[in-house]
Structure formats: C-alpha cells, structure tokens
C-alpha cells in the first residue's frame, strides 16, 4: 500500500501545481479510478486521456509512476488506488477548509 500511496502523492502534487483547489472539483461519491469519466482526471479534464495530455504525462510507465493507474502486480490494485486517492483528497480538503468538514 505504501508504494501506491507514494505514487498517488506524486500525481496529487502534480495536480496541486497545475490546478489549485482541484480536490473541490472531484466528487468522492462518483470516484472510480477504473472508469474514464469518473477517474480523478476524468472528473477534472473530461476524460483520463485528456488529463494525461493536460498534465504532460506520456506512456503507461509514467501514468503508473504518477499514481493515476495501478500496477497490476499489486494485490487488489484498484481498491488500493481508490483508497489512496480518497485519502489524499480528503486530507487536502481538510487542510484547505478545516472548519467546513464536520468531524
């Protein structure tokens, strides 16, 4: 799980630089990392492919390196990816708007 978290943090940091407040545009309710339009990038750019182009990501290796897709060698890769991205989004929302999210 740590490897997945490190990769996804790279992608989230890239989004932080390219699209400030991106977490507010992502619906956790609809987040499905394996679905083109419901993927993090799909929700932000219309499709994951458009997101890869917008962020300058080329090739499967870089997509995995940035944590936008899972390494199929992982155990339950899709579930890990969803858990990690959900955690990253919620943690960033708490940092941006600490009083707006009830505990």
N, C-alpha and C positions, 0 to 999 in steps of 0.2 A: 504494500500500500504506500510506503514511503516514496518509492520510485515514481509511482503515479502522481503523488502529491507534488513532488519536485517538478515534474514535467508540467503539470497543470499550473503551478505557480509561475512558471516561465511564460506560459500563454496568457495568464491573467495579468502579469506585469506588462506584457506587450500591449494588451488591451488598455491598461491604465495609462500608458504613454500615448497611444493612438486615439483613444476615445474615452476621455474622462467621464466619470459617472456612468460607465457602461452597465454597471450592476443594476441600476434603476430601470434599465430598458429590458432586462431579462426576466421573463416570467418563470419562477421556480415551479409553479403548478404545471406548466407546459414543457418544462425542460426534459428533453430526451436526446441524449448525446448521439444516438444512432440514427436519428431522424433528421433529414436535411434542413427542414424549415424550423424544427423545434430545438435543434442544436444551439449552443451558445451563439455561434457565429451566424447560424440561420436566423435567429431572432434579431440579431443586430444588423446583418447585411442582406437579409432576404434569402440567402442560401449559404451553406458552409463553403461552397466553391467561391462564391463572391467574397466571403470573408477571408479566405486564404489569399485571394488576389489583393484585396484591400490592405491586408497586413504584410504582403510581400512574402508569403510562405509558399515555397515551391517544393513539391515532392513529398512522398509518403514519409520518408525519414524525418523531414523537418516537421511535418504535421504531428507525428508521434513525439518528437523531441519537445515540441511546444505544448503537448498535453491535450491537443484537440481531438485526438482519437487514441484508442487504447492499443497497446502492444498485445497482439493475440497470444503471445506466450504467457501472459499473466493469467492467473486463476480468477475467473469471473471478471474479465476486463471491463465490460460495460457497466456493471454495478459499481466497481471501484471508481470508474471515471465519473459517473453520476454523483456518487457520494462526495468525491473530492471537489468537483466543481460547485456543488451545492454549498459545501462548507466554505469555499473561497468567496462565493458570492455573499453569503450571509455575514461572514466576518468583515468583508469590506463595507457592507451596508451598515453594520454596527459602528464601524469607525467613522463613516461619513455622517450618520444620523443617529447618534447614540440614544437620544430621548424619544425617537419616534417608533421604536420597535419594543413592544411590551415584553417583559421577561416573565 
